Amino acid sequence: MNIITVPFEEPLVICIQGENVRLIAFKTLEHGNIKFGVEAPRFINVHREEIYQAIKKKAQALTEE
């Protein structure tokens, strides 16, 4: 895993499938918490880890039937 330090509200651009995806970290009013903004083309699915794992598990269950 690579760890990258980026200032708040400055975009981090990642190239996925030849398309640029922008990630922006925002401070919140709650101490120690941040929020992320994601800007990506519609055909690139963006999910939190637990949602992604649930989708993956459901797809695997469907292929096993």
CYANA upper distance limits for C-alpha pairs under 8 A (distance plus 0.5 A):
  6 VAL  CA     10 GLU  CA      7.24
  6 VAL  CA     11 PRO  CA      8.38
  6 VAL  CA     12 LEU  CA      7.67
  7 PRO  CA     25 ALA  CA      8.46
  8 PHE  CA     24 ILE  CA      7.69
  8 PHE  CA     25 ALA  CA      5.81
  8 PHE  CA     26 PHE  CA      6.15
  8 PHE  CA     27 LYS  CA      7.44
  9 GLU  CA     24 ILE  CA      6.04
  9 GLU  CA     25 ALA  CA      6.05
  9 GLU  CA     26 PHE  CA      6.12
 10 GLU  CA     24 ILE  CA      6.50
 10 GLU  CA     25 ALA  CA      7.84
 11 PRO  CA     22 ARG  CA      6.38
 11 PRO  CA     23 LEU  CA      5.98
 11 PRO  CA     24 ILE  CA      5.23
 11 PRO  CA     25 ALA  CA      8.20
 12 LEU  CA     22 ARG  CA      6.10
 12 LEU  CA     23 LEU  CA      5.60
 12 LEU  CA     24 ILE  CA      6.85
 13 VAL  CA     20 ASN  CA      6.71
 13 VAL  CA     21 VAL  CA      6.05
 13 VAL  CA     22 ARG  CA      5.04
 13 VAL  CA     23 LEU  CA      6.90
 14 ILE  CA     20 ASN  CA      6.14
 14 ILE  CA     21 VAL  CA      5.63
 14 ILE  CA     22 ARG  CA      6.90
 14 ILE  CA     23 LEU  CA      8.39
 15 CYS  CA     19 GLU  CA      5.78
 15 CYS  CA     20 ASN  CA      5.02
 15 CYS  CA     21 VAL  CA      6.58
 16 ILE  CA     20 ASN  CA      6.83
 16 ILE  CA     21 VAL  CA      7.39
 19 GLU  CA     40 ALA  CA      8.49
 19 GLU  CA     41 PRO  CA      8.00
 20 ASN  CA     40 ALA  CA      7.45
 21 VAL  CA     38 VAL  CA      7.64
 21 VAL  CA     39 GLU  CA      6.24
 21 VAL  CA     40 ALA  CA      5.21
 21 VAL  CA     41 PRO  CA      8.00
 22 ARG  CA     37 GLY  CA      8.44
 22 ARG  CA     38 VAL  CA      6.24
 22 ARG  CA     39 GLU  CA      5.55
 22 ARG  CA     40 ALA  CA      7.10
 23 LEU  CA     36 PHE  CA      7.15
 23 LEU  CA     37 GLY  CA      6.17
 23 LEU  CA     38 VAL  CA      5.28
 23 LEU  CA     39 GLU  CA      7.10
 24 ILE  CA     36 PHE  CA      6.01
 24 ILE  CA     37 GLY  CA      5.50
 24 ILE  CA     38 VAL  CA      7.10
 25 ALA  CA     34 ILE  CA      7.04
 25 ALA  CA     35 LYS  CA      6.24
 25 ALA  CA     36 PHE  CA      5.08
 25 ALA  CA     37 GLY  CA      6.93
 26 PHE  CA     34 ILE  CA      6.04
 26 PHE  CA     35 LYS  CA      5.64
 26 PHE  CA     36 PHE  CA      6.63
 26 PHE  CA     37 GLY  CA      8.16
 27 LYS  CA     33 ASN  CA      7.31
 27 LYS  CA     34 ILE  CA      5.29
 27 LYS  CA     35 LYS  CA      7.05
 28 THR  CA     33 ASN  CA      6.48
 28 THR  CA     34 ILE  CA      5.96
 28 THR  CA     35 LYS  CA      7.37
 29 LEU  CA     33 ASN  CA      8.32
 38 VAL  CA     46 VAL  CA      8.47
 40 ALA  CA     44 ILE  CA      7.00
 40 ALA  CA     46 VAL  CA      8.48
 47 HIS  CA     51 ILE  CA      6.43
 47 HIS  CA     52 TYR  CA      6.15
 48 ARG  CA     52 TYR  CA      6.69
 49 GLU  CA     53 GLN  CA      6.66
 50 GLU  CA     54 ALA  CA      6.73
 51 ILE  CA     55 ILE  CA      6.76
 52 TYR  CA     56 LYS  CA      6.63
 53 GLN  CA     57 LYS  CA      6.53
 54 ALA  CA     58 LYS  CA      6.62
 55 ILE  CA     59 ALA  CA      6.66
 56 LYS  CA     60 GLN  CA      6.65
 57 LYS  CA     61 ALA  CA      6.69
 58 LYS  CA     62 LEU  CA      6.79
 59 ALA  CA     63 THR  CA      6.89
 60 GLN  CA     64 GLU  CA      6.83
 61 ALA  CA     65 GLU  CA      7.10
